[in-house]
Amino acid sequence: MGIELQLHSERPGARKRAPNVTLLRESHQHGEALAHALDTLELDPSGKLGWIDPYGDTLFNEQEAQAMQQEVAALVRRCADDAQRAALLDLADLLGECAATPGSYVRCVGD
């Protein structure tokens, strides 16, 4: 089980475009570690990280990505596993890029 990350310039599938047309960047290298981090670390029940479906796709807009940055930072501080920390930092980087790019979306692709 793993979670791949994608950054899109606009909502994937909008205007009947193929998702790869809007793809700006993707990350596959930390998929399993990210899934384990989100499964084993205690998530804020009022936050958005708990929305990520490890078996399906989850989409976040730029405002949600901005809000999620604080959640990820809190998890990084509590994380003792180096692989999980690297995965969370990768997610934080992608969320930051999304938050700074108007109209963009982060897609979490579950396994």
Secondary structure, DSSP 8 states (H G I E B T S, - for coil): --EEEEEESS-TTGGG--HHHHEEEEE-TTHHHHHHHHHHS---TTSSGGG--TTSEEEEEHHHHHHHHHHHHHHHHH---HHHHHHHHHHHHHHHHHHTSTT-EEEEEE-
